[in-house]
Amino acid sequence: MQYLVNVIDDRSESGTAEEALAIDAFNEKLVAGGNWVFAAGLADPTASTVIDGRGDEPVFTDGPFVETKEWAAGFWIMEAPDLDVALKLAAEGSRACNRRLEIRPVLPPPE
């Protein structure tokens, strides 16, 4: 099963060189263990655009889409056999990036 792991932050461009090294090592562990699917950092929420295409014409608005004190600063998509393994990996990822994480199962595609 795949899991989305959001990195939660409240500061823009707050990562340190030491954290980057720890994240690289954690990513290498995910690859070696067969748990790596994809990961990326995200730009500051102020760089986002919200698109509402539900009407006749799409409406584009400068983001973010909600006012909040915290946001997703990056993410991993991990492969794990079950939630217990995913939680263990996410705890290591939290330690590596020195941030709180949110983990959510990725829903399977419809059949």
N, CA, C and O of each residue as an XYZ file, in Angstrom:
444
protein
N       0.839     -1.175      0.000
C       0.000      0.000      0.000
C       0.888      1.243      0.000
O       1.990      1.243      0.548
N       0.382      2.288     -0.623
C       1.140      3.539     -0.646
C       0.576      4.516      0.385
O      -0.615      4.513      0.696
N       1.483      5.354      0.904
C       1.127      6.351      1.909
C       1.709      7.701      1.503
O       2.856      7.797      1.069
N       0.890      8.739      1.655
C       1.356     10.111      1.485
C       1.813     10.598      2.846
O       1.073     10.506      3.825
N       3.024     11.113      2.909
C       3.569     11.652      4.148
C       3.869     13.126      3.915
O       4.814     13.466      3.203
N       3.066     14.002      4.515
C       3.247     15.445      4.393
C       4.192     15.953      5.466
O       4.064     15.593      6.637
N       5.124     16.775      5.075
C       6.030     17.440      6.007
C       5.373     18.754      6.415
O       5.063     19.588      5.564
N       5.162     18.937      7.706
C       4.461     20.110      8.220
C       5.476     21.135      8.701
O       6.385     20.809      9.465
N       5.318     22.387      8.248
C       6.229     23.453      8.656
C       5.424     24.736      8.831
O       4.286     24.842      8.373
N       6.033     25.697      9.497
C       5.384     26.998      9.675
C       6.319     28.141      9.288
O       6.043     29.308      9.567
N       7.439     27.781      8.636
C       8.419     28.786      8.208
C       8.828     28.490      6.777
O       8.947     27.327      6.391
N       9.039     29.515      6.003
C       9.483     29.345      4.622
C      10.982     29.099      4.564
O      11.753     29.711      5.304
N      11.381     28.204      3.684
C      12.798     27.911      3.459
C      13.570     27.744      4.763
O      14.620     28.354      4.966
N      13.027     26.905      5.641
C      13.604     26.769      6.976
C      14.583     25.604      7.105
O      15.206     25.444      8.155
N      14.730     24.795      6.071
C      15.612     23.638      6.163
C      17.075     24.023      6.297
O      17.543     24.978      5.677
N      17.787     23.263      7.118
C      19.215     23.499      7.324
C      20.029     22.505      6.497
O      19.494     21.508      6.013
N      21.304     22.779      6.340
C      22.195     21.863      5.623
C      22.256     20.515      6.331
O      22.293     19.470      5.682
N      22.266     20.539      7.662
C      22.299     19.291      8.440
C      21.029     18.474      8.188
O      21.099     17.256      8.023
N      19.873     19.138      8.156
C      18.618     18.435      7.879
C      18.625     17.863      6.466
O      18.140     16.752      6.252
N      19.162     18.598      5.507
C      19.227     18.111      4.123
C      20.047     16.825      4.042
O      19.674     15.900      3.320
N      21.145     16.757      4.765
C      21.961     15.535      4.783
C      21.195     14.378      5.406
O      21.241     13.255      4.904
N      20.489     14.650      6.499
C      19.709     13.601      7.164
C      18.568     13.121      6.267
O      18.266     11.928      6.229
N      17.940     14.040      5.552
C      16.861     13.667      4.623
C      17.423     12.820      3.480
O      16.813     11.823      3.092
N      18.573     13.207      2.941
C      19.206     12.408      1.884
C      19.481     10.988      2.371
O      19.231     10.026      1.644
N      19.989     10.850      3.584
C      20.272      9.521      4.138
C      18.979      8.729      4.319
O      18.938      7.533      4.030
N      17.934      9.384      4.792
C      16.640      8.720      4.954
C      16.098      8.283      3.592
O      15.597      7.167      3.455
N      16.196      9.158      2.581
C      15.741      8.793      1.238
C      16.491      7.579      0.708
O      15.892      6.695      0.096
N      17.794      7.531      0.940
C      18.588      6.380      0.502
C      18.118      5.106      1.196
O      18.089      4.037      0.586
N      17.747      5.222      2.481
C      17.224      4.060      3.213
C      15.903      3.601      2.601
O      15.672      2.401      2.448
N      15.032      4.557      2.247
C      13.761      4.190      1.611
C      14.000      3.456      0.299
O      13.354      2.445      0.026
N      14.926      3.959     -0.513
C      15.233      3.316     -1.792
C      15.761      1.904     -1.546
O      15.298      0.951     -2.173
N      16.715      1.769     -0.648
C      17.325      0.466     -0.364
C      16.309     -0.535      0.167
O      16.409     -1.730     -0.110
N      15.335     -0.054      0.926
C      14.331     -0.935      1.510
C      13.130     -1.199      0.611
O      12.217     -1.930      0.997
N      13.121     -0.613     -0.578
C      11.996     -0.809     -1.484
C      10.759     -0.006     -1.120
O       9.664     -0.303     -1.598
N      10.924      1.023     -0.265
C       9.794      1.836      0.186
C       9.656      3.149     -0.582
O       8.658      3.854     -0.429
N      10.646      3.478     -1.402
C      10.657      4.756     -2.122
C       9.694      4.710     -3.297
O       9.727      3.773     -4.094
N       8.839      5.717     -3.406
C       8.029      5.926     -4.602
C       8.374      7.287     -5.194
O       8.747      7.385     -6.363
N       8.248      8.345     -4.376
C       8.516      9.695     -4.853
C       8.583     10.623     -3.648
O       7.956     10.358     -2.622
N       9.339     11.710     -3.768
C       9.385     12.730     -2.719
C       9.765     14.063     -3.348
O      10.411     14.108     -4.395
N       9.355     15.147     -2.696
C       9.707     16.479     -3.190
C       9.445     17.508     -2.106
O       8.593     17.327     -1.236
N      10.202     18.589     -2.184
C       9.903     19.760     -1.378
C       8.934     20.645     -2.151
O       8.831     20.549     -3.374
N       8.231     21.500     -1.434
C       7.250     22.379     -2.058
C       7.614     23.840     -1.837
O       8.180     24.201     -0.805
N       7.284     24.673     -2.810
C       7.471     26.119     -2.667
C       6.536     26.638     -1.584
O       5.584     25.966     -1.187
N       6.825     27.839     -1.118
C       6.006     28.502     -0.105
C       4.557     28.601     -0.599
O       4.335     28.788     -1.795
N       3.568     28.480      0.295
C       2.167     28.555     -0.123
C       1.804     29.845     -0.858
O       0.853     29.858     -1.640
N       2.537     30.915     -0.624
C       2.232     32.163     -1.321
C       2.533     32.071     -2.813
O       2.101     32.929     -3.582
N       3.262     31.052     -3.227
C       3.568     30.848     -4.646
C       2.480     30.032     -5.354
O       2.583     29.770     -6.552
N       1.450     29.634     -4.624
C       0.417     28.773     -5.203
C      -0.669     29.574     -5.913
O      -0.833     30.775     -5.699
N      -1.394     28.870     -6.754
C      -2.569     29.418     -7.428
C      -3.716     28.442     -7.214
O      -3.547     27.233     -7.371
N      -4.880     28.967     -6.855
C      -6.078     28.148     -6.672
C      -6.912     28.259     -7.940
O      -7.165     29.357     -8.436
N      -7.335     27.111     -8.458
C      -8.131     27.069     -9.679
C      -9.490     26.475     -9.350
O      -9.573     25.392     -8.771
N     -10.551     27.176     -9.716
C     -11.906     26.660     -9.546
C     -12.532     26.552    -10.929
O     -12.967     27.552    -11.499
N     -12.577     25.351    -11.459
C     -13.113     25.116    -12.788
C     -14.529     24.578    -12.775
O     -14.967     23.967    -13.750
N     -15.256     24.796    -11.679
C     -16.604     24.232    -11.579
C     -17.648     25.030    -12.345
O     -18.725     24.507    -12.632
N     -17.364     26.263    -12.679
C     -18.336     27.086    -13.395
C     -18.117     27.042    -14.889
O     -17.402     26.181    -15.402
N     -18.745     27.986    -15.588
C     -18.607     28.059    -17.048
C     -17.182     28.386    -17.463
O     -16.680     27.860    -18.457
N     -16.528     29.262    -16.692
C     -15.137     29.642    -16.952
C     -14.320     29.402    -15.686
O     -14.806     29.656    -14.584
N     -13.092     28.917    -15.826
C     -12.271     28.717    -14.624
C     -11.905     30.050    -13.975
O     -11.714     31.062    -14.649
N     -11.814     30.020    -12.648
C     -11.411     31.192    -11.870
C     -10.057     30.879    -11.241
O      -9.892     29.854    -10.581
N      -9.092     31.773    -11.453
C      -7.743     31.606    -10.920
C      -7.528     32.660     -9.841
O      -7.765     33.847    -10.067
N      -7.076     32.216     -8.660
C      -6.858     33.114     -7.528
C      -5.482     32.839     -6.947
O      -5.082     31.683     -6.806
N      -4.758     33.895     -6.610
C      -3.487     33.690     -5.918
C      -3.738     32.949     -4.616
O      -4.682     33.252     -3.887
N      -2.867     31.957     -4.327
C      -3.020     31.138     -3.130
C      -2.461     31.816     -1.917
O      -2.024     32.963     -2.004
N      -2.459     31.171     -0.818
C      -2.856     29.778     -0.599
C      -4.375     29.626     -0.537
O      -5.111     30.608     -0.447
N      -4.831     28.356     -0.586
C      -6.266     28.128     -0.627
C      -6.915     28.249      0.742
O      -8.136     28.381      0.823
N      -6.137     28.209      1.827
C      -6.667     28.461      3.168
C      -5.630     29.270      3.927
O      -4.431     29.157      3.672
N      -6.092     30.071      4.845
C      -5.192     30.799      5.736
C      -4.877     29.873      6.907
O      -5.783     29.407      7.598
N      -3.611     29.615      7.124
C      -3.215     28.693      8.179
C      -1.831     29.052      8.683
O      -1.066     29.729      7.997
N      -1.514     28.598      9.879
C      -0.195     28.858     10.462
C       0.826     27.810     10.023
O       2.032     28.042     10.105
N       0.343     26.656      9.556
C       1.224     25.575      9.120
C       0.776     25.102      7.742
O      -0.375     25.293      7.350
N       1.702     24.483      7.015
C       1.398     24.004      5.678
C       2.301     22.844      5.335
O       3.260     22.547      6.047
N       1.978     22.187      4.225
C       2.818     21.105      3.714
C       4.027     21.724      3.024
O       3.891     22.429      2.024
N       5.204     21.455      3.566
C       6.446     21.994      3.011
C       7.121     21.014      2.065
O       8.051     21.376      1.344
N       6.657     19.788      2.071
C       7.195     18.744      1.218
C       6.415     17.472      1.471
O       5.487     17.452      2.280
N       6.794     16.405      0.774
C       6.074     15.151      0.957
C       6.901     13.977      0.467
O       7.835     14.124     -0.321
N       6.530     12.822      0.957
C       7.012     11.550      0.442
C       5.793     10.741      0.027
O       4.736     10.853      0.649
N       5.923      9.937     -1.004
C       4.994      8.847     -1.270
C       5.805      7.595     -0.970
O       6.816      7.325     -1.620
N       5.354      6.835      0.018
C       6.074      5.632      0.457
C       5.248      4.395      0.170
O       4.018      4.433      0.198
N       5.926      3.314     -0.104
C       5.313      2.001     -0.242
C       5.611      1.233      1.039
O       6.763      1.159      1.465
N       4.581      0.661      1.654
C       4.781     -0.137      2.867
C       3.718     -1.236      2.902
O       2.606     -1.040      2.410
N       4.053     -2.383      3.477
C       3.088     -3.485      3.494
C       1.880     -3.211      4.390
O       0.808     -3.778      4.182
N       2.058     -2.335      5.394
C       0.945     -2.027      6.294
C       1.225     -0.717      7.030
O       2.311     -0.149      6.922
N       0.229     -0.253      7.776
C       0.346      1.032      8.472
C       1.451      1.016      9.524
O       2.131      2.025      9.711
N       1.640     -0.095     10.206
C       2.688     -0.149     11.235
C       4.071      0.144     10.640
O       4.850      0.901     11.220
N       4.369     -0.447      9.503
C       5.660     -0.203      8.839
C       5.726      1.246      8.373
O       6.754      1.904      8.529
N       4.637      1.741      7.802
C       4.599      3.125      7.328
C       4.815      4.106      8.481
O       5.522      5.101      8.323
N       4.213      3.833      9.630
C       4.384      4.711     10.796
C       5.822      4.697     11.295
O       6.363      5.734     11.678
N       6.436      3.525     11.290
C       7.840      3.428     11.716
C       8.737      4.244     10.778
O       9.612      4.981     11.231
N       8.511      4.105      9.483
C       9.295      4.872      8.519
C       9.039      6.368      8.669
O       9.974      7.166      8.620
N       7.783      6.748      8.852
C       7.448      8.163      9.002
C       8.104      8.747     10.256
O       8.532      9.902     10.244
N       8.186      7.979     11.320
C       8.857      8.461     12.533
C      10.329      8.749     12.241
O      10.877      9.734     12.735
N      10.968      7.897     11.443
C      12.357      8.142     11.052
C      12.450      9.382     10.154
O      13.388     10.169     10.278
N      11.492      9.550      9.266
C      11.471     10.729      8.404
C      11.284     12.005      9.207
O      11.899     13.026      8.901
N      10.444     11.956     10.225
C      10.227     13.112     11.097
C      11.514     13.502     11.801
O      11.842     14.683     11.912
N      12.228     12.510     12.268
C      13.510     12.763     12.931
C      14.504     13.361     11.936
O      15.228     14.301     12.264
N      14.536     12.809     10.711
C      15.495     13.271      9.700
C      15.252     14.722      9.305
O      16.196     15.507      9.214
N      13.994     15.083      9.071
C      13.721     16.448      8.599
C      13.437     17.416      9.742
O      13.295     18.619      9.521
N      13.354     16.892     10.964
C      13.142     17.726     12.152
C      11.815     18.490     12.065
O      11.729     19.658     12.443
N      10.798     17.810     11.564
C       9.466     18.391     11.414
C       8.421     17.350     11.817
O       8.693     16.149     11.840
N       7.217     17.842     12.135
C       6.086     16.934     12.313
C       5.648     16.459     10.933
O       5.814     17.168      9.940
N       5.086     15.256     10.880
C       4.597     14.691      9.627
C       3.145     14.265      9.786
O       2.690     13.950     10.886
N       2.435     14.263      8.678
C       1.088     13.704      8.596
C       1.157     12.567      7.596
O       1.702     12.725      6.503
N       0.602     11.413      7.969
C       0.612     10.262      7.057
C      -0.827      9.877      6.734
O      -1.689      9.822      7.611
N      -1.063      9.611      5.443
C      -2.400      9.218      4.988
C      -2.278      8.151      3.923
O      -1.439      8.265      3.029
N      -3.105      7.103      3.999
C      -3.103      6.105      2.939
C      -3.537      6.718      1.613
O      -4.433      7.561      1.572
N      -2.901      6.289      0.543
C      -3.316      6.687     -0.807
C      -4.399      5.698     -1.227
O      -4.198      4.486     -1.160
N      -5.532      6.212     -1.655
C      -6.628      5.328     -2.056
C      -6.279      4.598     -3.338
O      -5.669      5.174     -4.239
N      -6.664      3.333     -3.423
C      -6.399      2.598     -4.666
C      -7.264      3.137     -5.787
O      -8.338      3.684     -5.534
N      -6.808      2.989     -7.029
C      -7.636      3.460     -8.152
C      -8.914      2.632     -8.231
O      -8.922      1.470     -7.825
N      -9.989      3.214     -8.748
C     -11.231      2.443     -8.884
C     -11.051      1.315     -9.888
O     -10.284      1.420    -10.845
N     -11.762      0.263     -9.647
C     -11.650     -0.904    -10.543
C     -12.575     -0.783    -11.719
O     -12.612     -1.672    -12.570
